[in-house]
Amino acid sequence: MPVSVTVAHVGSEKIASEIRAAVEHALADHEGDWHVSVIGSHATDRWQLKLEGPNLFERSYTLEGIAGEHRAEVIRALLMRMLAKRSA
């Protein structure tokens, strides 16, 4: 189960590492090749989250900093909800 995680422009390497770990944890029990990208912005409070997986699975979401969605645990929970809908 290869997982590729791209994290850019999120403010610090510490935050990027926490996000990578949360993503890897969320996908740990899911088979197939996965790619997740979290791309921050210097201009706005919005980050782009993109999840791609097997069988052409693809989801995207805009993470709002003001809503607390830039935290690693929130990103992990969001990924888990996206994945739960996949298997439903």
C-alpha angles and dihedrals in degrees: 000000000000115000121193116194125189118189121175139165096009098133105259143018089244091060091044091052092050090050092048091051092048092050093048090050092049092052098039095105098039120098124224137039115314133186124190126181128189111187120184128201133228090202102050143023090246126102125191119232118193125182122190126178147152123319092028092297108169133164134165134192138179112233112213115209093201088058091053093251095132092076117105094232091053091050090050092050091048091051090050090054091049090051094046090057089051093061096039 
